[in-house]
C-alpha cells in the first residue's frame, strides 16, 4: 500500500501570507503527527491526533499555527501570517497506536516551506 | 520533560570500517522506546533500529546494532562494514511507552560521511 504522502513538496511564500500543508496518512492509521525540522536541527513535535480524541496541541509554537484532521484521515496544517522563522521542513507521520506495531511511526517526505 | 542529546554534529568513516554514533537521553518514565532514524538528502525518515527500555538485550539489525546502557541513559548506534549508502543524517529519538501522547523526542542529529 501507499505510504504517507504530503503536498506540496515545496512551498515558497511571502512573509505575512497564510499557507496550508497537507498530509495523507496510511489508510487505517488512527494516529497522525506533525513535526517541524528547522535547518540543522532535529525534529520538533507540533501536534498529535489520535482517533476522535481532542488533539494534543502542546507543541504548536504560536497561535498562528493550527491543524485539523477531517474524517480521521487527511490532515491540514495551517500557518497564518507566516514569518521568516517559519521556514523549515514540515514532516507528517502516522501510526496504528494500537495492537502490534503500534509503536512505529511512518513518515512522509515532508514539505519544505520557505518564507521570503 | 524528555530530552535527547547527540554530541557529535558530524562523523566520518572509511568505507567497510565501523563507526559509533553517540546518544544520551533523559526521561522520568520507566518504560519507553528508543530509536535511531536515518534521513538521507531525500528527507525521508527511515527507521534504522528500535530498542524497548525493558529489554536488556541490545537490538541488532543486520549491520546496525546498539549499545543500550539504561542506568547511564546512553543509546549508541554502531554501524559495521560501512557502505556509501549509509551516508546521511542520523537521529536518535525517544518515545514514552503507552503514554497518551506518543510523540517522538529527537536529538539534533549527527551527519555521517562515508569515504570511499
Interface residues (C-beta under 8 A of the other chain):
Chain A: X31 X33 X35 X40 X41 X42 X43 X44 X45 X48 X50 X56 X58 X59 X89 X91 X93 X95 X97 X103 X104 X105 X107 X109 X110 X112
Chain B: X4 X6 X33 X42 X43 X44 X45 X47 X50 X91 X93 X95 X97 X100 X101 X102 X103 X104 X105 X106 X107 X108 X109
